[in-house]
Amino acid sequence: MRRGPFRRRRRRRRRGWLGEAIELLERVVADSERLLGEDHPDTVNARQVLLSSSPA
């Protein structure tokens, strides 16, 4: 899986762009589910990263 979206999310989060970072991660999760399937390890990882990035 490409790591580019994850790097962009980290940069945006560091700069205070949490909303944009979360939107990007949501797209990564949706694409992973569509292309790889819901149970694929990369999809599960993307979902975990999204959940850990979302505000409580």
mmCIF file of the N, C-alpha and C atoms, coordinates in Angstrom:
data_MODEL
# 
_entry.id   MODEL 
# 
loop_
_atom_site.group_PDB 
_atom_site.id 
_atom_site.type_symbol 
_atom_site.label_atom_id 
_atom_site.label_alt_id 
_atom_site.label_comp_id 
_atom_site.label_asym_id 
_atom_site.label_entity_id 
_atom_site.label_seq_id 
_atom_site.pdbx_PDB_ins_code 
_atom_site.Cartn_x 
_atom_site.Cartn_y 
_atom_site.Cartn_z 
_atom_site.occupancy 
_atom_site.B_iso_or_equiv 
_atom_site.pdbx_formal_charge 
_atom_site.auth_seq_id 
_atom_site.auth_comp_id 
_atom_site.auth_asym_id 
_atom_site.auth_atom_id 
_atom_site.pdbx_PDB_model_num 
ATOM 1   N N  . MET A 1 1  ? 0.843   -1.187 0.000  1.00 0.00 ? 1  MET A N  1 
ATOM 2   C CA . MET A 1 1  ? 0.000   0.000  0.000  1.00 0.00 ? 1  MET A CA 1 
ATOM 3   C C  . MET A 1 1  ? 0.880   1.239  0.000  1.00 0.00 ? 1  MET A C  1 
ATOM 4   N N  . ARG A 1 2  ? 0.447   2.239  -0.696 1.00 0.00 ? 2  ARG A N  1 
ATOM 5   C CA . ARG A 1 2  ? 1.198   3.493  -0.724 1.00 0.00 ? 2  ARG A CA 1 
ATOM 6   C C  . ARG A 1 2  ? 1.197   4.131  0.657  1.00 0.00 ? 2  ARG A C  1 
ATOM 7   N N  . ARG A 1 3  ? 2.280   4.727  1.007  1.00 0.00 ? 3  ARG A N  1 
ATOM 8   C CA . ARG A 1 3  ? 2.398   5.384  2.310  1.00 0.00 ? 3  ARG A CA 1 
ATOM 9   C C  . ARG A 1 3  ? 2.201   6.893  2.210  1.00 0.00 ? 3  ARG A C  1 
ATOM 10  N N  . GLY A 1 4  ? 2.106   7.434  1.005  1.00 0.00 ? 4  GLY A N  1 
ATOM 11  C CA . GLY A 1 4  ? 1.958   8.871  0.806  1.00 0.00 ? 4  GLY A CA 1 
ATOM 12  C C  . GLY A 1 4  ? 0.823   9.500  1.590  1.00 0.00 ? 4  GLY A C  1 
ATOM 13  N N  . PRO A 1 5  ? -0.384  8.935  1.531  1.00 0.00 ? 5  PRO A N  1 
ATOM 14  C CA . PRO A 1 5  ? -1.490  9.555  2.268  1.00 0.00 ? 5  PRO A CA 1 
ATOM 15  C C  . PRO A 1 5  ? -1.240  9.615  3.770  1.00 0.00 ? 5  PRO A C  1 
ATOM 16  N N  . PHE A 1 6  ? -0.554  8.605  4.317  1.00 0.00 ? 6  PHE A N  1 
ATOM 17  C CA . PHE A 1 6  ? -0.276  8.612  5.742  1.00 0.00 ? 6  PHE A CA 1 
ATOM 18  C C  . PHE A 1 6  ? 0.717   9.717  6.095  1.00 0.00 ? 6  PHE A C  1 
ATOM 19  N N  . ARG A 1 7  ? 1.714   9.925  5.241  1.00 0.00 ? 7  ARG A N  1 
ATOM 20  C CA . ARG A 1 7  ? 2.678   11.003 5.493  1.00 0.00 ? 7  ARG A CA 1 
ATOM 21  C C  . ARG A 1 7  ? 2.004   12.362 5.423  1.00 0.00 ? 7  ARG A C  1 
ATOM 22  N N  . ARG A 1 8  ? 1.134   12.532 4.432  1.00 0.00 ? 8  ARG A N  1 
ATOM 23  C CA . ARG A 1 8  ? 0.417   13.807 4.320  1.00 0.00 ? 8  ARG A CA 1 
ATOM 24  C C  . ARG A 1 8  ? -0.456  14.043 5.542  1.00 0.00 ? 8  ARG A C  1 
ATOM 25  N N  . ARG A 1 9  ? -1.082  12.971 6.043  1.00 0.00 ? 9  ARG A N  1 
ATOM 26  C CA . ARG A 1 9  ? -1.927  13.121 7.232  1.00 0.00 ? 9  ARG A CA 1 
ATOM 27  C C  . ARG A 1 9  ? -1.098  13.598 8.408  1.00 0.00 ? 9  ARG A C  1 
ATOM 28  N N  . ARG A 1 10 ? 0.093   12.994 8.595  1.00 0.00 ? 10 ARG A N  1 
ATOM 29  C CA . ARG A 1 10 ? 0.946   13.402 9.717  1.00 0.00 ? 10 ARG A CA 1 
ATOM 30  C C  . ARG A 1 10 ? 1.363   14.857 9.600  1.00 0.00 ? 10 ARG A C  1 
ATOM 31  N N  . ARG A 1 11 ? 1.754   15.284 8.399  1.00 0.00 ? 11 ARG A N  1 
ATOM 32  C CA . ARG A 1 11 ? 2.161   16.686 8.210  1.00 0.00 ? 11 ARG A CA 1 
ATOM 33  C C  . ARG A 1 11 ? 0.993   17.619 8.519  1.00 0.00 ? 11 ARG A C  1 
ATOM 34  N N  . ARG A 1 12 ? -0.172  17.295 8.015  1.00 0.00 ? 12 ARG A N  1 
ATOM 35  C CA . ARG A 1 12 ? -1.332  18.165 8.236  1.00 0.00 ? 12 ARG A CA 1 
ATOM 36  C C  . ARG A 1 12 ? -1.712  18.208 9.710  1.00 0.00 ? 12 ARG A C  1 
ATOM 37  N N  . ARG A 1 13 ? -1.615  17.067 10.366 1.00 0.00 ? 13 ARG A N  1 
ATOM 38  C CA . ARG A 1 13 ? -1.954  17.041 11.788 1.00 0.00 ? 13 ARG A CA 1 
ATOM 39  C C  . ARG A 1 13 ? -0.981  17.903 12.583 1.00 0.00 ? 13 ARG A C  1 
ATOM 40  N N  . ARG A 1 14 ? 0.316   17.796 12.260 1.00 0.00 ? 14 ARG A N  1 
ATOM 41  C CA . ARG A 1 14 ? 1.315   18.606 12.957 1.00 0.00 ? 14 ARG A CA 1 
ATOM 42  C C  . ARG A 1 14 ? 1.083   20.091 12.753 1.00 0.00 ? 14 ARG A C  1 
ATOM 43  N N  . ARG A 1 15 ? 0.577   20.457 11.598 1.00 0.00 ? 15 ARG A N  1 
ATOM 44  C CA . ARG A 1 15 ? 0.346   21.871 11.301 1.00 0.00 ? 15 ARG A CA 1 
ATOM 45  C C  . ARG A 1 15 ? -1.004  22.354 11.814 1.00 0.00 ? 15 ARG A C  1 
ATOM 46  N N  . GLY A 1 16 ? -1.748  21.500 12.469 1.00 0.00 ? 16 GLY A N  1 
ATOM 47  C CA . GLY A 1 16 ? -3.024  21.906 13.021 1.00 0.00 ? 16 GLY A CA 1 
ATOM 48  C C  . GLY A 1 16 ? -4.188  21.706 12.070 1.00 0.00 ? 16 GLY A C  1 
ATOM 49  N N  . TRP A 1 17 ? -3.979  20.962 11.021 1.00 0.00 ? 17 TRP A N  1 
ATOM 50  C CA . TRP A 1 17 ? -5.038  20.725 10.035 1.00 0.00 ? 17 TRP A CA 1 
ATOM 51  C C  . TRP A 1 17 ? -5.678  19.377 10.281 1.00 0.00 ? 17 TRP A C  1 
ATOM 52  N N  . LEU A 1 18 ? -6.108  19.136 11.500 1.00 0.00 ? 18 LEU A N  1 
ATOM 53  C CA . LEU A 1 18 ? -6.636  17.836 11.882 1.00 0.00 ? 18 LEU A CA 1 
ATOM 54  C C  . LEU A 1 18 ? -7.847  17.452 11.040 1.00 0.00 ? 18 LEU A C  1 
ATOM 55  N N  . GLY A 1 19 ? -8.722  18.408 10.775 1.00 0.00 ? 19 GLY A N  1 
ATOM 56  C CA . GLY A 1 19 ? -9.914  18.116 9.978  1.00 0.00 ? 19 GLY A CA 1 
ATOM 57  C C  . GLY A 1 19 ? -9.559  17.592 8.594  1.00 0.00 ? 19 GLY A C  1 
ATOM 58  N N  . GLU A 1 20 ? -8.605  18.241 7.948  1.00 0.00 ? 20 GLU A N  1 
ATOM 59  C CA . GLU A 1 20 ? -8.173  17.796 6.618  1.00 0.00 ? 20 GLU A CA 1 
ATOM 60  C C  . GLU A 1 20 ? -7.477  16.443 6.691  1.00 0.00 ? 20 GLU A C  1 
ATOM 61  N N  . ALA A 1 21 ? -6.709  16.222 7.745  1.00 0.00 ? 21 ALA A N  1 
ATOM 62  C CA . ALA A 1 21 ? -6.011  14.947 7.901  1.00 0.00 ? 21 ALA A CA 1 
ATOM 63  C C  . ALA A 1 21 ? -7.017  13.812 8.054  1.00 0.00 ? 21 ALA A C  1 
ATOM 64  N N  . ILE A 1 22 ? -8.064  14.050 8.822  1.00 0.00 ? 22 ILE A N  1 
ATOM 65  C CA . ILE A 1 22 ? -9.087  13.025 9.028  1.00 0.00 ? 22 ILE A CA 1 
ATOM 66  C C  . ILE A 1 22 ? -9.839  12.752 7.732  1.00 0.00 ? 22 ILE A C  1 
ATOM 67  N N  . GLU A 1 23 ? -10.155 13.790 6.978  1.00 0.00 ? 23 GLU A N  1 
ATOM 68  C CA . GLU A 1 23 ? -10.833 13.593 5.695  1.00 0.00 ? 23 GLU A CA 1 
ATOM 69  C C  . GLU A 1 23 ? -9.975  12.753 4.751  1.00 0.00 ? 23 GLU A C  1 
ATOM 70  N N  . LEU A 1 24 ? -8.686  13.025 4.726  1.00 0.00 ? 24 LEU A N  1 
ATOM 71  C CA . LEU A 1 24 ? -7.785  12.262 3.875  1.00 0.00 ? 24 LEU A CA 1 
ATOM 72  C C  . LEU A 1 24 ? -7.745  10.799 4.311  1.00 0.00 ? 24 LEU A C  1 
ATOM 73  N N  . LEU A 1 25 ? -7.679  10.570 5.601  1.00 0.00 ? 25 LEU A N  1 
ATOM 74  C CA . LEU A 1 25 ? -7.662  9.199  6.104  1.00 0.00 ? 25 LEU A CA 1 
ATOM 75  C C  . LEU A 1 25 ? -8.965  8.470  5.808  1.00 0.00 ? 25 LEU A C  1 
ATOM 76  N N  . GLU A 1 26 ? -10.087 9.174  5.886  1.00 0.00 ? 26 GLU A N  1 
ATOM 77  C CA . GLU A 1 26 ? -11.368 8.555  5.549  1.00 0.00 ? 26 GLU A CA 1 
ATOM 78  C C  . GLU A 1 26 ? -11.372 8.084  4.098  1.00 0.00 ? 26 GLU A C  1 
ATOM 79  N N  . ARG A 1 27 ? -10.766 8.875  3.220  1.00 0.00 ? 27 ARG A N  1 
ATOM 80  C CA . ARG A 1 27 ? -10.668 8.470  1.814  1.00 0.00 ? 27 ARG A CA 1 
ATOM 81  C C  . ARG A 1 27 ? -9.753  7.259  1.654  1.00 0.00 ? 27 ARG A C  1 
ATOM 82  N N  . VAL A 1 28 ? -8.658  7.230  2.415  1.00 0.00 ? 28 VAL A N  1 
ATOM 83  C CA . VAL A 1 28 ? -7.739  6.088  2.365  1.00 0.00 ? 28 VAL A CA 1 
ATOM 84  C C  . VAL A 1 28 ? -8.463  4.818  2.812  1.00 0.00 ? 28 VAL A C  1 
ATOM 85  N N  . VAL A 1 29 ? -9.226  4.914  3.895  1.00 0.00 ? 29 VAL A N  1 
ATOM 86  C CA . VAL A 1 29 ? -9.964  3.745  4.385  1.00 0.00 ? 29 VAL A CA 1 
ATOM 87  C C  . VAL A 1 29 ? -10.983 3.280  3.347  1.00 0.00 ? 29 VAL A C  1 
ATOM 88  N N  . ALA A 1 30 ? -11.735 4.213  2.783  1.00 0.00 ? 30 ALA A N  1 
ATOM 89  C CA . ALA A 1 30 ? -12.741 3.855  1.780  1.00 0.00 ? 30 ALA A CA 1 
ATOM 90  C C  . ALA A 1 30 ? -12.094 3.189  0.564  1.00 0.00 ? 30 ALA A C  1 
ATOM 91  N N  . ASP A 1 31 ? -10.991 3.742  0.099  1.00 0.00 ? 31 ASP A N  1 
ATOM 92  C CA . ASP A 1 31 ? -10.292 3.158  -1.051 1.00 0.00 ? 31 ASP A CA 1 
ATOM 93  C C  . ASP A 1 31 ? -9.739  1.774  -0.711 1.00 0.00 ? 31 ASP A C  1 
ATOM 94  N N  . SER A 1 32 ? -9.192  1.631  0.471  1.00 0.00 ? 32 SER A N  1 
ATOM 95  C CA . SER A 1 32 ? -8.650  0.333  0.881  1.00 0.00 ? 32 SER A CA 1 
ATOM 96  C C  . SER A 1 32 ? -9.748  -0.723 0.957  1.00 0.00 ? 32 SER A C  1 
ATOM 97  N N  . GLU A 1 33 ? -10.884 -0.343 1.515  1.00 0.00 ? 33 GLU A N  1 
ATOM 98  C CA . GLU A 1 33 ? -12.000 -1.285 1.595  1.00 0.00 ? 33 GLU A CA 1 
ATOM 99  C C  . GLU A 1 33 ? -12.452 -1.705 0.199  1.00 0.00 ? 33 GLU A C  1 
ATOM 100 N N  . ARG A 1 34 ? -12.519 -0.741 -0.699 1.00 0.00 ? 34 ARG A N  1 
ATOM 101 C CA . ARG A 1 34 ? -12.984 -1.017 -2.059 1.00 0.00 ? 34 ARG A CA 1 
ATOM 102 C C  . ARG A 1 34 ? -11.976 -1.861 -2.838 1.00 0.00 ? 34 ARG A C  1 
ATOM 103 N N  . LEU A 1 35 ? -10.699 -1.532 -2.711 1.00 0.00 ? 35 LEU A N  1 
ATOM 104 C CA . LEU A 1 35 ? -9.678  -2.200 -3.515 1.00 0.00 ? 35 LEU A CA 1 
ATOM 105 C C  . LEU A 1 35 ? -9.137  -3.485 -2.890 1.00 0.00 ? 35 LEU A C  1 
ATOM 106 N N  . LEU A 1 36 ? -9.004  -3.492 -1.575 1.00 0.00 ? 36 LEU A N  1 
ATOM 107 C CA . LEU A 1 36 ? -8.347  -4.615 -0.911 1.00 0.00 ? 36 LEU A CA 1 
ATOM 108 C C  . LEU A 1 36 ? -9.306  -5.508 -0.129 1.00 0.00 ? 36 LEU A C  1 
ATOM 109 N N  . GLY A 1 37 ? -10.449 -4.971 0.246  1.00 0.00 ? 37 GLY A N  1 
ATOM 110 C CA . GLY A 1 37 ? -11.399 -5.714 1.066  1.00 0.00 ? 37 GLY A CA 1 
ATOM 111 C C  . GLY A 1 37 ? -11.340 -5.270 2.512  1.00 0.00 ? 37 GLY A C  1 
ATOM 112 N N  . GLU A 1 38 ? -12.422 -5.516 3.229  1.00 0.00 ? 38 GLU A N  1 
ATOM 113 C CA . GLU A 1 38 ? -12.540 -5.030 4.607  1.00 0.00 ? 38 GLU A CA 1 
ATOM 114 C C  . GLU A 1 38 ? -11.586 -5.710 5.583  1.00 0.00 ? 38 GLU A C  1 
ATOM 115 N N  . ASP A 1 39 ? -11.211 -6.948 5.307  1.00 0.00 ? 39 ASP A N  1 
ATOM 116 C CA . ASP A 1 39 ? -10.379 -7.701 6.249  1.00 0.00 ? 39 ASP A CA 1 
ATOM 117 C C  . ASP A 1 39 ? -8.889  -7.689 5.904  1.00 0.00 ? 39 ASP A C  1 
ATOM 118 N N  . HIS A 1 40 ? -8.518  -6.981 4.867  1.00 0.00 ? 40 HIS A N  1 
ATOM 119 C CA . HIS A 1 40 ? -7.101  -6.926 4.476  1.00 0.00 ? 40 HIS A CA 1 
ATOM 120 C C  . HIS A 1 40 ? -6.311  -6.196 5.563  1.00 0.00 ? 40 HIS A C  1 
ATOM 121 N N  . PRO A 1 41 ? -5.106  -6.646 5.881  1.00 0.00 ? 41 PRO A N  1 
ATOM 122 C CA . PRO A 1 41 ? -4.304  -6.014 6.937  1.00 0.00 ? 41 PRO A CA 1 
ATOM 123 C C  . PRO A 1 41 ? -4.073  -4.507 6.723  1.00 0.00 ? 41 PRO A C  1 
ATOM 124 N N  . ASP A 1 42 ? -3.868  -4.068 5.488  1.00 0.00 ? 42 ASP A N  1 
ATOM 125 C CA . ASP A 1 42 ? -3.664  -2.638 5.242  1.00 0.00 ? 42 ASP A CA 1 
ATOM 126 C C  . ASP A 1 42 ? -4.945  -1.844 5.502  1.00 0.00 ? 42 ASP A C  1 
ATOM 127 N N  . THR A 1 43 ? -6.091  -2.437 5.201  1.00 0.00 ? 43 THR A N  1 
ATOM 128 C CA . THR A 1 43 ? -7.361  -1.771 5.474  1.00 0.00 ? 43 THR A CA 1 
ATOM 129 C C  . THR A 1 43 ? -7.588  -1.667 6.974  1.00 0.00 ? 43 THR A C  1 
ATOM 130 N N  . VAL A 1 44 ? -7.319  -2.747 7.673  1.00 0.00 ? 44 VAL A N  1 
ATOM 131 C CA . VAL A 1 44 ? -7.474  -2.745 9.136  1.00 0.00 ? 44 VAL A CA 1 
ATOM 132 C C  . VAL A 1 44 ? -6.541  -1.705 9.752  1.00 0.00 ? 44 VAL A C  1 
ATOM 133 N N  . ASN A 1 45 ? -5.304  -1.635 9.274  1.00 0.00 ? 45 ASN A N  1 
ATOM 134 C CA . ASN A 1 45 ? -4.352  -0.647 9.779  1.00 0.00 ? 45 ASN A CA 1 
ATOM 135 C C  . ASN A 1 45 ? -4.840  0.771  9.509  1.00 0.00 ? 45 ASN A C  1 
ATOM 136 N N  . ALA A 1 46 ? -5.319  1.026  8.308  1.00 0.00 ? 46 ALA A N  1 
ATOM 137 C CA . ALA A 1 46 ? -5.827  2.369  7.965  1.00 0.00 ? 46 ALA A CA 1 
ATOM 138 C C  . ALA A 1 46 ? -6.987  2.751  8.874  1.00 0.00 ? 46 ALA A C  1 
ATOM 139 N N  . ARG A 1 47 ? -7.863  1.787  9.137  1.00 0.00 ? 47 ARG A N  1 
ATOM 140 C CA . ARG A 1 47 ? -9.007  2.051  10.025 1.00 0.00 ? 47 ARG A CA 1 
ATOM 141 C C  . ARG A 1 47 ? -8.527  2.377  11.448 1.00 0.00 ? 47 ARG A C  1 
ATOM 142 N N  . GLN A 1 48 ? -7.517  1.650  11.929 1.00 0.00 ? 48 GLN A N  1 
ATOM 143 C CA . GLN A 1 48 ? -6.971  1.903  13.270 1.00 0.00 ? 48 GLN A CA 1 
ATOM 144 C C  . GLN A 1 48 ? -6.321  3.276  13.350 1.00 0.00 ? 48 GLN A C  1 
ATOM 145 N N  . VAL A 1 49 ? -5.605  3.670  12.314 1.00 0.00 ? 49 VAL A N  1 
ATOM 146 C CA . VAL A 1 49 ? -4.979  4.992  12.292 1.00 0.00 ? 49 VAL A CA 1 
ATOM 147 C C  . VAL A 1 49 ? -6.057  6.073  12.313 1.00 0.00 ? 49 VAL A C  1 
ATOM 148 N N  . LEU A 1 50 ? -7.128  5.872  11.541 1.00 0.00 ? 50 LEU A N  1 
ATOM 149 C CA . LEU A 1 50 ? -8.224  6.838  11.518 1.00 0.00 ? 50 LEU A CA 1 
ATOM 150 C C  . LEU A 1 50 ? -8.848  6.960  12.910 1.00 0.00 ? 50 LEU A C  1 
ATOM 151 N N  . LEU A 1 51 ? -9.117  5.836  13.553 1.00 0.00 ? 51 LEU A N  1 
ATOM 152 C CA . LEU A 1 51 ? -9.735  5.883  14.871 1.00 0.00 ? 51 LEU A CA 1 
ATOM 153 C C  . LEU A 1 51 ? -8.831  6.551  15.905 1.00 0.00 ? 51 LEU A C  1 
ATOM 154 N N  . SER A 1 52 ? -7.525  6.337  15.795 1.00 0.00 ? 52 SER A N  1 
ATOM 155 C CA . SER A 1 52 ? -6.601  6.947  16.768 1.00 0.00 ? 52 SER A CA 1 
ATOM 156 C C  . SER A 1 52 ? -6.413  8.436  16.488 1.00 0.00 ? 52 SER A C  1 
ATOM 157 N N  . SER A 1 53 ? -6.716  8.889  15.269 1.00 0.00 ? 53 SER A N  1 
ATOM 158 C CA . SER A 1 53 ? -6.541  10.297 14.916 1.00 0.00 ? 53 SER A CA 1 
ATOM 159 C C  . SER A 1 53 ? -7.769  11.129 15.198 1.00 0.00 ? 53 SER A C  1 
ATOM 160 N N  . SER A 1 54 ? -8.930  10.489 15.271 1.00 0.00 ? 54 SER A N  1 
ATOM 161 C CA . SER A 1 54 ? -10.179 11.220 15.464 1.00 0.00 ? 54 SER A CA 1 
ATOM 162 C C  . SER A 1 54 ? -10.252 11.787 16.877 1.00 0.00 ? 54 SER A C  1 
ATOM 163 N N  . PRO A 1 55 ? -10.768 13.007 17.000 1.00 0.00 ? 55 PRO A N  1 
ATOM 164 C CA . PRO A 1 55 ? -10.926 13.567 18.345 1.00 0.00 ? 55 PRO A CA 1 
ATOM 165 C C  . PRO A 1 55 ? -11.950 12.762 19.141 1.00 0.00 ? 55 PRO A C  1 
ATOM 166 N N  . ALA A 1 56 ? -11.763 12.702 20.420 1.00 0.00 ? 56 ALA A N  1 
ATOM 167 C CA . ALA A 1 56 ? -12.651 11.907 21.294 1.00 0.00 ? 56 ALA A CA 1 
ATOM 168 C C  . ALA A 1 56 ? -14.041 12.472 21.362 1.00 0.00 ? 56 ALA A C  1 
# 
